[in-house]
Structure formats: structure tokens, C-alpha cells
Amino acid sequence: MRSIEALVVIGSGNWGLTLASLFSTLRPTRVWTIDAATASRLNAERNNPSPTYPRPLPKTLIVEEKYAVDFDPDKTLVVLAVPSGQVRAASRELGQHAVHPLILSVSKGFDAEQQRTMSEVIQDEIPGACVVVLTGPTIANEVAQGKPTKAVLACENLMHLALVKDALRNDVIFFEVSRNPQHHEICGALKGIVAIAAGLAEGLELGANVQGVLMTEGLKELAMVAAFFGIPESVAFGISGAGDLITTCISPDSRNRRMGVLLARGRTLQQALSDVRMTVEGVAMSQTIETLWALDVSIPLFHMVNAILRGERCDPRKEIAGLIARQGQHP
């Protein structure tokens, strides 16, 4: 029977370092970075270089170049914390070192090209892996400050789900559990589209009223898409759905919200992506979800955001006004 005696966090971005710092109080924890130079810099500076909340790394946290040392897959929880676009490559590399790893997937997003959630991407590359998903309203800077939140741990394997929940028990992130990881991952990816819309309204200075209307419409559409995929309402309106959606729409640290703000202020899509400097999962998901519009699923907000991102509609103010007027036609 597997035990968790140590953690390895693959990825030294803001979220990876935040989780590594938190979990290092529970088990011996290592952070694996892309190369020796990055590891040396982090070890020398001992600082998480978050642009909005830089903070020191715990003295007990070890930072190394990835795979610089061996690890025991039967006693190690591997936390995969790379950007969603790098999950496939990182999983393929991990699979060369471990046949049956226990992996905690913390990257939100969706593989639009292959139509796969992050846990499915990991298992494509490592068929023998057991993947536990962590998702929910988890703004990294707030977690780093010790502000409490609740997240979902989801895995089909009950034994490993219980093992991970017990190993990660802490006083900052409290956990619910689920047997359906893909359900929670899809809802977590959808929320980014709504946050882009909320950011557009913020950037246009349309006020809190309009943002509330957009969030309401976005939540309704999230529930509609969830129903289309057979996801229960309890998930859509739970913390990985509504909870994460609300958090991402209102937090100034939200990448998706910031993307909308930048677009509203005249930046092109590529300029805004460059300014954010991190993966914006709502962009890829908006392309994926557009297929449902073609199938006559009523998702006007998702369709509007996708059209703006593609540059097909260049007046967000007019589009938002039209969406609000359209809502008034529904019973």
C-alpha cells in the first residue's frame, strides 16, 4: 500500500511555490524547476517573486533542477504545477521516471486541440498514473497570506483520494472530495470565460451592476453547459463551479479578469497575453466551447467573449449592451 512521506512540486511559478511553501509544513517538500540556473537563483534569493505579493520561501523547502535526484514513486506525491499548456510535455517527461506515480494536478485549463481536461492529458501520457485533481477558488496570493479557502480534491480511486486528503490536511485550504475529477475540471475551465467578460466591464468602467449581470448570465451558461455534459447541478453551483467563477470574476489577481481589462483598454489579444505573462485558460476554453454555439446551445456570453477574442467584434461596450438587452427577452 502506498504512503506519502514526501512531496515533489514540479513547477516554480507563483502557484507552485505557494503550494510548496504551504505543504512543506506537512511533509519534506522539493520544488523542481526547469534548469539549474533557476534553481540556483531561487535558492540564493529564497523568495517567491510574485509581482503582487513577493514572500520568502521556507528554510525547509528544497529547490532543485528537475530530476536532479531520484525519488521513490511509492512514497512521493508529485504535484504537477506547470501552466496548462505545458502539462502534456511535463507528464511525458515524468512518465520516463515513474510508471505508476501518484500525481496531484493543480493546473486549471483545457487542451482545446485534443479536447481533454488536464487529468486526462496526464493519463494520456502516463497510463499507469493515479491522478488527484485540486480545483476551486484558490487565488495563490491569498493562500500565500494564510487566508482560508475551500477546494475540491477529486479522484476516481477512493484509497488514493483519502490518502492525499489526509496528507495535505492544513489550516489554509480545506477540502471537499469527489469521485468525478473531469466534472470539476470542466467547470473550473469554463469560469475563465466569464471572468474575461467581467474584466471587459471593469476595463470599460461600466460599474458593479453590469459585472453582476454578466456573472449571473455566466453562471447560468456554465450550468447549461454542465448539464449538456451530464455534470450535476451540485457541481456547477458548488465551489469548483460557482465558487471559482465568482472568485475569478472579482479578484484583481485573476489572470482572466485582467485579460478582459486589457482588451477593453485597447490591447490586442497577443499584447494582453504578453502583459499578463501567465497562461489565461479562458482563452483556450472559449474556443472549445464555441462548438456548442454551433449546436444551438444558448450560450450568448461565451459566444460574445470568443468573438471578441478572435477580433470579430471590436466594440466590447456595444456587445455587452446587446447581451444585457438580449437577456431581457428571456422569461
C-alpha positions in Angstrom: 0.0 0.0 0.0 1.3 3.4 -1.0 2.2 6.0 1.6 3.0 9.7 1.2 6.3 10.5 3.0 7.5 13.4 0.7 6.2 15.8 -1.9 7.8 16.9 -5.2 6.3 20.1 -6.8 7.1 20.3 -10.5 6.9 24.0 -11.4 8.3 27.1 -9.8 5.7 29.6 -10.8 3.6 31.5 -8.3 1.1 28.7 -7.6 3.7 26.0 -7.5 5.9 27.9 -5.0 2.8 28.9 -2.9 1.7 25.2 -2.6 5.2 24.0 -2.0 5.6 26.6 0.9 2.3 25.5 2.4 2.9 21.8 2.0 6.4 21.9 3.3 5.0 22.4 6.8 3.4 18.9 6.4 6.0 16.7 4.7 9.5 17.1 3.3 9.0 19.0 0.1 11.1 19.7 -3.0 10.5 22.1 -5.9 11.7 21.1 -9.3 12.5 23.9 -11.7 13.2 23.9 -15.4 17.0 24.2 -15.1 19.9 24.5 -12.6 20.2 28.3 -13.1 16.6 28.9 -12.0 17.1 26.6 -9.0 20.3 28.4 -8.0 18.6 31.8 -8.3 15.7 30.7 -6.1 18.0 29.1 -3.5 20.1 32.2 -3.4 17.2 34.7 -3.2 14.9 32.4 -1.1 11.9 34.4 -2.4 8.7 33.7 -4.4 8.9 36.6 -6.9 5.2 37.1 -7.2 4.6 40.6 -8.8 1.8 41.4 -6.3 2.8 39.5 -3.1 6.5 38.5 -3.0 7.3 36.5 0.1 10.2 34.4 1.5 10.4 30.7 0.9 10.5 28.5 4.0 14.0 27.5 5.0 13.0 23.8 4.9 11.9 24.0 1.2 14.5 22.5 -1.2 14.7 23.8 -4.7 16.4 21.7 -7.4 16.7 21.3 -11.1 14.0 18.8 -12.3 15.1 15.1 -11.9 18.4 16.1 -10.4 17.8 13.5 -7.8 15.9 10.2 -7.7 12.6 9.9 -5.9 10.5 7.0 -4.7 7.2 7.0 -6.6 5.7 4.7 -3.9 6.2 7.2 -1.2 6.1 10.6 -3.1 3.2 12.7 -4.1 4.1 14.6 -7.3 2.3 18.0 -7.5 2.1 19.0 -11.2 2.0 22.8 -11.1 3.2 23.8 -14.6 1.0 26.0 -16.8 -1.8 24.1 -18.6 -0.1 24.4 -22.0 3.0 22.6 -20.5 1.1 19.8 -18.8 1.4 17.3 -21.6 5.2 17.7 -22.1 5.8 17.7 -18.3 3.7 14.5 -17.9 5.5 12.8 -20.8 8.9 13.6 -19.1 7.6 12.4 -15.7 6.5 9.2 -17.3 10.1 8.4 -18.2 10.9 8.3 -14.5 7.8 6.8 -12.9 5.4 4.2 -14.3 2.7 4.5 -11.6 3.1 7.9 -9.9 0.6 9.4 -7.6 0.0 12.9 -9.1 -1.8 16.0 -7.7 -2.9 18.0 -10.7 -3.3 21.7 -9.8 -3.2 23.3 -13.3 -6.6 24.6 -14.4 -7.3 24.7 -18.1 -8.3 22.6 -21.1 -6.5 21.1 -24.0 -8.6 22.5 -26.9 -6.8 20.6 -29.6 -7.3 17.2 -28.1 -10.5 18.1 -26.2 -9.0 16.8 -22.9 -9.1 18.0 -19.3 -5.7 18.3 -17.5 -6.2 14.9 -15.7 -7.0 13.3 -19.0 -3.9 14.8 -20.6 -1.7 13.4 -17.7 -3.2 9.9 -18.1 -2.8 10.1 -21.9 0.9 10.4 -21.3 1.2 8.2 -18.1 -1.5 5.5 -18.4 -0.4 4.0 -15.1 -0.7 7.2 -13.1 -3.3 7.9 -10.4 -4.3 11.5 -10.7 -6.0 13.5 -8.0 -7.3 16.9 -9.1 -7.2 20.0 -6.9 -9.5 22.8 -8.0 -11.7 25.6 -6.7 -11.4 29.2 -5.5 -7.7 29.3 -4.8 -6.1 32.6 -5.6 -2.4 32.0 -5.0 -1.6 35.3 -3.3 -4.4 34.8 -0.8 -3.3 31.3 0.0 0.2 32.5 0.5 -1.0 35.0 3.0 -2.8 32.3 5.0 -6.3 33.4 4.1 -8.6 30.4 4.3 -10.4 28.9 1.4 -12.0 25.6 0.4 -11.1 23.5 -2.6 -12.1 20.1 -4.2 -9.9 17.1 -4.3 -11.3 14.7 -6.9 -10.2 11.2 -7.9 -11.9 8.0 -9.1 -9.7 5.9 -6.7 -11.1 6.2 -3.2 -8.0 4.9 -1.5 -5.7 7.4 -3.1 -8.2 10.2 -2.6 -8.3 9.5 1.2 -4.5 9.2 1.3 -4.0 12.6 -0.4 -6.6 14.4 1.6 -5.0 13.1 4.8 -1.5 14.0 3.7 -2.5 17.6 2.7 -4.6 18.4 5.8 -3.8 22.0 6.7 -5.4 25.1 8.2 -5.5 27.3 5.0 -7.1 25.1 2.3 -9.9 22.9 3.5 -11.0 20.1 1.1 -14.2 18.6 -0.2 -13.9 15.3 -2.1 -15.4 13.9 -5.2 -15.1 10.8 -7.4 -15.6 12.8 -10.7 -12.5 14.9 -11.5 -13.5 15.8 -15.1 -16.7 17.3 -13.9 -14.9 19.7 -11.6 -12.1 20.4 -14.2 -14.7 21.4 -16.9 -16.4 23.8 -14.6 -13.1 25.3 -13.5 -12.1 25.9 -17.1 -15.5 27.5 -18.0 -15.3 30.1 -15.3 -12.3 31.8 -17.0 -14.6 32.9 -19.9 -17.0 34.7 -17.5 -14.1 36.4 -15.8 -12.9 37.8 -19.1 -16.3 39.3 -19.6 -16.3 40.8 -16.1 -12.8 42.2 -16.9 -14.1 43.8 -20.0 -16.8 45.5 -18.0 -14.3 46.7 -15.4 -11.9 48.0 -18.1 -14.8 49.9 -19.7 -15.8 51.3 -16.2 -19.3 50.0 -16.6 -19.7 49.5 -12.9 -20.6 46.8 -10.5 -24.1 46.5 -11.7 -23.1 45.3 -15.1 -20.5 43.0 -13.7 -23.2 41.4 -11.5 -25.4 40.9 -14.6 -22.6 39.3 -16.5 -21.7 37.0 -13.7 -25.3 35.9 -13.4 -25.6 35.2 -17.1 -22.2 33.4 -17.0 -23.3 31.2 -14.1 -26.5 30.3 -15.9 -24.5 29.4 -19.0 -22.0 27.4 -17.0 -24.9 25.4 -15.6 -26.3 24.9 -19.0 -23.0 23.6 -20.4 -22.6 21.4 -17.4 -26.0 19.9 -18.0 -25.0 19.3 -21.6 -22.0 17.2 -20.5 -24.0 15.4 -17.8 -22.4 17.3 -14.9 -24.8 17.6 -11.9 -26.1 21.0 -10.8 -24.5 20.4 -7.4 -21.1 20.7 -9.1 -22.0 23.6 -11.3 -23.3 25.5 -8.3 -20.6 24.2 -5.9 -17.2 25.6 -5.1 -15.5 24.4 -8.3 -18.2 26.0 -10.4 -20.0 29.0 -8.9 -17.4 29.5 -6.1 -14.4 29.6 -8.5 -16.4 31.7 -11.0 -17.3 34.4 -8.5 -13.7 34.4 -7.1 -12.1 34.7 -10.6 -14.5 37.5 -11.6 -13.9 39.7 -8.6 -10.3 39.1 -7.7 -7.7 41.7 -9.0 -5.2 38.8 -9.1 -7.3 36.9 -11.6 -5.5 36.4 -14.9 -8.7 36.0 -16.9 -10.2 39.2 -15.4 -7.0 41.1 -16.1 -7.1 39.8 -19.7 -10.6 41.4 -20.1 -9.5 44.7 -18.6 -6.6 44.9 -21.0 -8.7 44.1 -24.0 -11.2 46.7 -23.0 -8.4 49.3 -22.8 -7.4 48.7 -26.4 -4.7 46.0 -26.2 -4.8 43.3 -28.8 -5.1 39.6 -27.8 -1.4 39.0 -28.2 -0.4 42.2 -26.4 -2.7 41.3 -23.5 -1.4 37.8 -23.2 2.1 39.2 -23.2 1.2 41.7 -20.4 -0.4 39.0 -18.3 2.7 36.9 -18.6 0.9 33.7 -17.5 -1.5 31.2 -19.1 -5.0 32.6 -19.4 -7.1 29.4 -19.5 -10.3 31.2 -20.5 -8.9 32.0 -24.0 -8.4 28.3 -25.0 -11.7 27.3 -23.4 -13.7 29.9 -25.2 -12.5 28.4 -28.5 -13.5 24.9 -27.3 -17.0 25.9 -26.1 -17.8 27.7 -29.4 -18.7 24.3 -30.8 -21.8 24.2 -28.5 -23.0 27.5 -30.0 -23.0 25.9 -33.4 -25.1 23.1 -31.9 -27.7 25.8 -30.8 -26.9 25.6 -27.1 -27.8 29.0 -25.7 -24.5 30.5 -24.5 -24.5 34.1 -25.7 -22.0 35.4 -23.2 -19.5 32.6 -24.0 -20.1 33.3 -27.7 -19.6 37.1 -27.3 -16.3 36.6 -25.4 -15.0 34.2 -28.1 -15.9 36.6 -30.9 -14.1 39.5 -29.1 -11.0 37.3 -28.5 -11.0 36.4 -32.2 -11.2 40.0 -33.2 -14.6 39.5 -35.0 -16.2 42.1 -32.7 -14.2 45.2 -31.9 -16.7 47.2 -29.7 -17.0 45.4 -26.3 -19.2 48.2 -24.9 -21.7 47.6 -27.7 -21.5 43.8 -27.3 -22.1 43.9 -23.6 -25.1 46.3 -24.0 -26.5 44.0 -26.6 -26.1 41.0 -24.3 -27.9 42.7 -21.5 -30.8 43.7 -23.8 -31.0 40.2 -25.1 -31.3 38.8 -21.5 -34.4 40.9 -21.0 -36.1 38.8 -23.7 -36.0 35.7 -21.6 -38.8 34.8 -19.1 
